[in-house]
Amino acid sequence: MPKPQKRITALTELQFREFISAVEATGNMRESAKQLGIHWGTLHHHMKLRPDLTEELRRAQEIGKQNLQAHLEAILLRHIEEGNITALIFKLKQLDPSYRESYHVTTSNAPTDFVIDLTLPDGEAQPADGATTTLLE
C-alpha cells in the first residue's frame, strides 16, 4: 500500500510568504495552495485564527487579478495589432459605450396582435428590396 503524501498542516512564515507570492501571481488562492502542496483546510484554519492573514491574502488576490487583467489586455492588444476584427470591436466597446448593443427587450406571456405597416406615406406598398427577397427565399 502506498504511503499517503504528507500534507502541510501548519504554516511557517516562509511558507505563508511563498503562498502570498503565488496568489499575487495567479490571483487564485486554491490554485496557489495546490501548487505549493498546502491543504486548503490548513489555510482556512490559519485565516480563522489570524484575521490579519485574511486581509493580506485579500490584497494579494487583488494584485493577482490586476496582474491577470494586464496580461489579458496585452494579449488583446496583440490580437488587435494582428488585425483581429473581433478583438478590435471588443476594445472599441470597452473604450466607448456607444459601440455597445442596446438590448431593451421586455417579454410577457400575453398574446400580441401587432401589425407591421409597410405602406409608404402615399398609401402604396413599399417594394421589397431584391437582396432581402433573395435572402428570405
HELIX and SHEET records of a PDB file:
HELIX    1   1 GLU A   13  THR A   26  1                                  14    
HELIX    2   2 MET A   29  LEU A   36  1                                   8    
HELIX    3   3 TRP A   40  LEU A   49  1                                  10    
HELIX    4   4 PRO A   51  GLU A   81  1                                  31    
HELIX    5   5 ILE A   85  LEU A   95  1                                  11    
HELIX    6   6 PRO A   97  TYR A   99  5                                   3    
HELIX    7   7 GLY A  130  LEU A  136  1                                   7    
END                                                                             
